[in-house]
Amino acid sequence: MKLTFINVGYGEAILLECPDPSRPGGAFVMVIDGGSGEAEEYRDRSTGRIPMAEYLSSIGLDHIDVVVSSHIHEDHLCGLTSLPEKWPPKEFWQTLPAELHHSLRPLPSLPDAGVSQQKFLRSINDHLTLCGQLEAQGCVLRPLSAGWEARPCPGLTVRCLGPSQARTQELAKLYADMNHETEPSSLRHKLTALDGAMNNYSAILLLEYRGTRILLPGDTNRLGYVGIDPESLAAHIFKVGHHGQKDGADASLIAAVQPAAVVCCASSDRRYHSAHPELLRQLSESGAALYFSDCPQVPGLELPPHQALVFTIEEEGAFHAEYQPNIQQQ
């Protein structure tokens, strides 16, 4: 199985390709998040940054079976909006009810909104558009919560560890309440509050392929694992939450996961204090090998420009990782 972390700068975009003779091209294909939809994020491509759709086209991808939205933030969701036209998926997994978008409206622009508010508003409206497009194509919108499990192809199990059903219900209520607000100042207040809380409503996925376990928690920070059995978090490969900011993990979480490899999706400019030195130190001292989707400057590491970080997953914890070069520099 191949697991690819595409270099989308500050954001996340993950491609999974699992051998399955019953599928077109002989593989089950799943996309988890899509990176940013903003052209500015890819203006400087010296480190290999590339929009997800452009990368998928460059490798000749012929279909997508499942698209997953871990949570609704611009740097995770908005890059997904370019997928349905070329690769209409059969299923869309998210932590919101399948029918919720029917009762929602596009949100108006807010005068004097800050950058974070503008990005979040854009992601909300893109999510609404995406759900409508996918449903019109016959895609199944499937809600995720803790305890949900699927076996989409031979040897692969996908488990949702969080958020709990109570938390997903809470998210749906907050989301609808914010969306239905019409008074501008109240809308801005609710928008800001939900933006700040959204990371810990991320889907926490545990993938297991023939004994190799991969933990993908979206932007969940160290406080977002409450209620999850620590023993269930053990994984060979851990994509650390919240772009490796200081709150992305702590000693107790690292001890529970016990990863052999950690992937940090920090941008090359280490925006918002991502790839935080203290967290990287803790992860490194745990014995984990550190990998990055982009090229932040990290002492002791020289990261080559690359369009993607590709893991080849084998059985019983065996895997191989390599950086896929920036084709512009080949």
Secondary structure, DSSP 8 states (H G I E B T S, - for coil): -EEEEE--SSS-EEEEEEE-TTSGGGEEEEEEEE----GGGGS--TT----HHHHHHHTT----SEEE--S--HHHHGGGGGHHHHS--SEEEESS-TTGGGG-------TT--HHHHHHHHHHHHHHHHHHHHHHTT-EEEE--TT-EEEEETTEEEEEEES-HHHHHHHHHHHHHHHH--SHHHHHHHHHHHHHHGGGGS-EEEEEETTEEEEE-TT--GGGGTTS-GGGG--SEEE-SGGG-GGG--HHHHHHH--SEEEE---TT-GGG-S-HHHHHHHHHTT-EEEESS---BTTB----EEEEEEEE-STT-EEEEEEE-GGG-
